[in-house]
Amino acid sequence: MNGSRLRDLLFVGLQRILPTQGLSLLMYRLTRIRWTAFKDLHIRLFMKGFDISLDEALITEPSEYATFNDFFTRELKRGVRPISPDPQALVSPVDGTISQIGLIEHGEIFQAKGHRYTVRQLLGGDEHRAAAYDGGSFCTIYLAPYNYHRIHMPVDGLLHDWTHVPGRLFSVNPATVRELPGVFSMNERVIACFNHPRGPWALVMVGALFVGSMETVWAGQITPPYRQGAGAEAYQSQQKTLLRRGEEMGRFNMGSTVILLFPRGMANWDAIAQPLSTVRVGQLLGRISSRA
């Protein structure tokens, strides 16, 4: 066993014994402290440590953010993430790195070498919903702490329903993904199911260690509170919210992962959308098939 893998295994083992939900709740509270000296210091340290520029942000002066979380979930200037006008375009919903992308084979999604997990597990055990994606396609995108953390629509979608699935809060960084089978289906997550003229599709927000909050534009803040071991809570959309490609649909605090699911024949991935590719909101990932 090489040193790199040993470090990954030790990191995963440490997470198994740490109170990850308590640590994440602490991070949630710390990132909302309004004490000027505290929040300004941490914003500047974070910017220096991750080489972050605010040139694209709507607010370009670090001290003008009320809390660290406001800085972390900062809004961008209009136009810095252009969205393709092509009506068939399928664009990246986030800034991040493609972890994996491809076909759903035998109801399973490829996580990393030697690891797969089922669509049914990811969708909170809903066998009927999972069946809609048999033979379909998926894209997993990892958001590092330095990325822009608002989530946008990859295609048009009429919200049908959404589900909150309690779970663990393991890190979703590359080391954990390599060594912890099924991490995405074990972690807490929010599943948003949409209808498109070509068929249903889903966007899964995966919670993670230090992800102090997940929220959507239709429900507001969903976590915290954190709950582990409780059953999935499904909600039927009452207002039938219609969101257009490129519109904001939610946000994370700290790094995490978004997983897109499409049924068979609906999404055709672009050749440049490959694992380890860096993507930005609005960048072309593929196209929606025009054939019914």
C-alpha positions, -999 to +999 in steps of 0.1 A: +000+000+000+015+033-010+017+064+013-010+083-006-036+056-002-027+051+035-033+088+041-067+085+024-077+055+045-066+072+077-086+103+068-118+082+061-112+063+094-109+095+113-142+107+099-160+075+110-153+084+147-156+122+146-189+139+156-193+152+120-228+166+126-216+185+157-186+199+138-208+209+109-232+227+133-203+245+149-191+256+114-226+268+107-226+290+138-191+303+133-197+313+097-226+335+108-208+355+135-212+393+128-183+405+150-164+426+124-128+418+135-136+380+136-154+377+102-130+401+084-099+382+096-113+348+085-125+361+052-090+375+044-073+343+056-096+322+035-090+344+004-052+342+009-052+305+016-073+296-015-061+324-037-096+338-041-103+370-061-135+390-057-132+406-092-163+387-104-183+392-072-211+418-069-195+429-037-157+433-042-147+446-008-142+418+018-152+440+047-186+447+032-198+412+038-219+409+070-207+374+078-183+348+065-212+329+051-224+359+031-189+361+016-189+323+010-222+323-008-215+356-026-234+367-056-216+373-089-219+402-112-245+399-140-230+384-172-198+368-157-214+334-162-230+335-197-256+309-204-259+294-238-290+306-257-292+272-275-326+258-264-311+223-263-281+232-243-274+214-210-251+235-189-231+232-158-252+241-127-221+250-106-185+260-106-165+229-098-147+198-111-164+169-128-158+139-106-175+113-129-198+115-159-214+088-180-242+062-182-262+046-155-256+009-159-278-017-143-292+010-120-257+019-107-236+051-108-199+049-110-183+067-080-146+058-083-124+028-092-139-002-075-169+017-061-205+020-074-237+029-057-273+026-069-297+053-081-322+038-057-299+044-027-291+079-039-328+088-042-336+077-007-348+041-015-375+052-039-375+022-063-403+037-086-384+069-091-351+052-096-366+031-124-370+062-145-333+065-148-324+030-158-300+032-187-299+070-183-270+093-176-254+111-147-229+138-139-212+143-106-196+177-099-175+185-068-174+220-054-141+228-036-142+254-008-128+280-031-156+276-057-187+298-062-213+280-041-247+289-057-264+263-077-281+271-110-305+252-133-287+231-160-319+230-181-354+243-178-374+225-151-409+225-135-404+215-099-425+184-093-414+174-058-384+174-036-371+151-008-348+157+022-329+125+032-311+126+065-277+109+067-240+112+076-218+142+069-186+127+055-163+148+035-169+145-003-133+155-013-115+133-037-097+113-010-130+102+006-147+095-027-118+072-036-119+052-004-155+053+010-180+033-010-214+049-014-205+081+003-230+101-018-258+078-009-249+078+028-246+116+033-275+139+040-290+152+007-317+172-009-333+156-041-351+180-064-372+164-091-382+184-122-402+179-153-390+189-187-408+186-221-384+157-228-389+139-195-381+140-158-347+148-144-332+153-110-306+174-092-292+160-060-275+183-035-252+162-013-244+175+022-209+170+036-186+177+065-187+214+074-216+220+050-233+242+075-264+247+054-283+236+023-311+257+009-333+261-022-351+290-037-385+274-031-381+261+005-354+283+020-330+268+045-334+230+048-304+221+070-297+225+098-312+209+119-294+177+110-310+143+116-293+110+112-312+077+108-346+093+103-366+084+072-367+105+040-392+133+039-408+139+006-426+171-003-450+176-032-445+210-049-475+231-042-467+261-065-452+241-094-422+264-095-408+268-130-371+276-132-353+284-164-319+272-174-293+294-156-316+306-128-304+301-093-321+271-075-301+267-043-268+270-025-243+253-002-222+266+027-186+251+023-177+225-004-200+197-015-213+179-045-241+181-071-253+150-090-275+153-121-297+124-133-314+121-167-334+092-182-323+071-211-318+091-243-325+125-229-290+139-223-260+137-247-228+146-230-203+168-249-169+153-256-151+179-235-171+170-204-148+144-189-137+134-153-113+160-137-125+187-161-130+221-145-164+236-152-182+269-145-219+278-143-234+280-178-206+261-195-219+235-220-219+200-207-241+185-234-274+188-251-309+176-245-321+153-273-348+167-295-363+133-301-391+121-279 
